[in-house]
């Protein structure tokens, strides 16, 4: 058990909440007492779904700002300081742009009907931005990791039109960006679209774009889309049993109706494979007859 709890200390995203997946899972810390209903994941999920309907944001300008570096900032315009570190400004611009998960603590009533599972590979979480003939990947903290050519719209001189913003995991061993989600494709933002549509849109546009799945002069790294699985017991088992456990970090669960939001959300949750038995009563590596 000590080895299990220690293994839970590293994971997929960061949040300051008690369900921060960099911390041990609350179940293993005997975390079951709550002081308010707001601590309940199911309540917070419903609140998030309501809030996203009321959210107003110009995502066209947001995506354009990330792609072209054209940000509106009145404070900077009014500032008279001439020695501001431009690199620090850029880091702040690209920080906290990813949607991060929480530990799955309480299984939702609509888990089988309204959630999807993705088996996530071991790797580094990156924000990938393609525009003006180049592709740049940033860390979750906003630091520029690499600049290269890709076949994404806007990502190389041969595809120098539009701009694209993706949520990826970079897998070093295979030199591959595994695309978890799409925020903008060829200048069309989909932040405020539901998960089902974003995944459909990504699959459709990905299949229409030649050269992404292999390396070339115009595509330095491969891009892949992971399989998505319904959250029934059989489908989860199938997804896990088909995977090479030596390359798997854990399992992501997406609510089908969540929009793409910044930071941690109870509408995207996370488990290590070894926790399936305790949380979902599913035993991996055992085929269903």
N, C-alpha and C positions, 0 to 999 in steps of 0.2 A: 504493500500500500504506500510506503514511503516513496518508492520509485515512481509509482503512478502519480502521486500528488506533486512530486518534483517535476515530472514531465509536463504538467499542466501550466507551469510557470512561463513557458514561452509559447507564443502563438501568433495570431494573424493581425490584430489591430490594437489600437490603444484607445482607452476611454478613462475618464476619471471616476466613473461610477463603481458601485460595488460589484457590478457584473463585468468589470474590465477583464478581458480575456488574457491579459498579461498576469493577472492574479490567479490563485487557485480557484477552482470551481466552488461556488458557494455550498454545493451539496457536500463537498469533502471538508468544508470548514464548519459543518453543522449549522449552516446558515438556512434557517427555515422560519425564524421569527421576524415579523415585520412590524414596524411602528406606524406605518400608514399604508393606505391602499395604493399610493403612488409608487411604492416599492414593488408592487406586484407587476410582473412583466405583462400579464394579459391586460391589465388596466392601461398600462403605458402604451401597449400596442394599439388599443382602440383610440387612445388620445392622439397618437401619432397619425393614424389614418384620418382622423377628423381634421387635425391641424394642416395636413398637406393639401386638403381641399381648399383651405383658406389662404394658403401661402401665395404671395404675389412676388414674383421676381422676374426680371428681364434676363432670361437665360441666353438669349441671343447675344446680348452684350457681354454676359459673363463668359461664354464660350469664346467669343471673339477676343476678349481681353486675354484669356489664357493662350490662345493661338497666336495672336499678333502683338501681344504686349501693350495693347491699347487700353489702359485702365483709367477709369474716372476716379480721381482722388482730390477732393477739394482741399484737404488738409495739406497735401503736397504743393498744390498750386499757391496756397496762401503762405507757405513756409518761406522764410527768407534765408534759411541756412543753406550754404553752398557746399558744405563738406559731408553731406549725407552719403553713407556708403551705398552705392547703387546695387551692389551684389546682395546686401542685406535686404534691400527693398524687394528684389526679385525672389529671394527665398521666402519672404512673407507672402508674396503673391501666390506662390504655388504650394504653400503649406495648407494642410487640413482641407484638401480638395476631394478626399476619398470617403466613400461610405464604409463605415467600419461596423463590425459585429459585436454582439454581447454573447456571453455564455448562454446556452439554452438551459434555463433553470426550470421553467414550467412549460409543459407541452401544451400548445394551443388546442382548443376544441376543434378548430378547422384545419389542423395540421395536415391531414391526408388530402383534403380537398383544395386548400388554398396556399400550399407551400411547395417549393421546389428545392431539391438538394443538388449541390455541386461538390464533387470530390476535388479538393484543392492540393496542388503539388507543393513540395518543399521549394521555397524560393523567396525572393524579395518582392514586396508589394511596391508597385510603381504607378505613377501617373504618366501616361504616354501622350504626348502632344505632337501632332504632325501639322506643319504649316510652312508656307513659303519655301518649299523645296528641301526641308529637312525634318527629321524626327528627333524629339528630345524626350528622354525619360527622367522623371524627378522622383525622389524619395518621398515618403509620407511627410517628412519634415520640410519638404520644399527645395531640397538641394538638387542641383543638376547632376545627374549620374553619368549620362552619356549623350552624345549627339551622333546621329547616323542616318542612313538612307533607308526608306521603307516604301513599299507599294501602297501604303495607306493614302487616301486622298490628301494631297498637300505634303506628303512625306518625302518626296525626292524630286529631282529636276524633271524626271519623266512623268511624275504625277503631281505637278505643281499647280494644283487648282483646289480651292476649298481648304478646309482644315478639319481635323479629327481629334477627338479627345477620348481616351480609353482608360479603363481601370484594369490593370494587369498584374500578374505575378511573373517575375523573370526567373526562369529556371536555368541556373548556370551550367549544369552538366550537359544540357541539350541545346544551349544557346537559343532558348525559345521564350517568347512572351506568350503566356497563357492569358487570354482575354476573358476576364470575369464579367465585365459589364461595359456598356457604351454610354457615354454622355453626349457625344456629338459626332456625327458622321457626315463628312463632306459639307460642312457648314450648316447642318440641320441638327439643332440641339434637341435632346429627348430627356432632359433631366426631369421634367414634369410628366413623363409618361410612366405607366405602370410597368412592373417587371416583365409581365408576359409580353407586352409590346416591345420593350427594349430588347429582350432576348430574340424575339422574332425578327426585329429590324436588323440586329447584329448578324444573325445567321444569314438573312437574305442578302445584305450588302457584302458580307464576307465572301459568300459564294459567287458573287458577281465580280469580285476583284481578283484578277490574276496575279500570281507570283507571291502571295503572302505566306504560303506554307513551305516555301523553300528559300534557301539563301541564294543571292545573286548580287551583281553590282548595284542594283537598285533596291535590294532588300537584304540588309546586313544580317538581320536575325529573323528566324522563323516566327510566325504568329499562328496560334492555334486557339480553337474554342473548345472548352471542356464540355462533356456531356452533361445534360441536366436530367434529373430524375424526379418523378413524383415521390411524395413522402409517405407512400404506403410501405409496410414492412417488406414486402417482396421486392419492391423497386429499390429501396435503400440497400437491402442485402445484395441485390444484383449489382448495383453500382460499386459497392465496396468490394465484393468478391471478384469483380473484373479488374480491380486496380492492383498495381504493384505496391504493396505496403512499404517498400523501401523508398518510394518516391512520394508518399502521401504525407501531407502535414495534418490535415483534418477535414472536417465536413462543414460546409456552409449551407445554411437554410435561408432561403429568401421567401418573404411573403409575396404572393403574386400581384398584390395591389399597391405595393410600396413604390413611391417615386424615388429617384436617386437623390439622396440627401447627404449633407456633409457631416462627418463625425459619426459617432456610435449611435445605433438605433436598435430597439428591441424587435424591429421588423426584419432584421438580418441577424441570425444567431449562428453559433459555432460550437462544435464538439470535436474532441479527439475521438478517433475510432475506438479506442479501448473503453470509452465511456458509454458506448451505445447500449450495452447491457443494462447499466445502472439507470440511465436516463430514459431510454426508449424501449427497454426490454427486448432488445434485438441483439442476437449473438452473431457477430460476423464470422465469415468463413464457413458457415453452415448453410448449405443449400436447402431450400424449401422443396418438399416433395409434392 
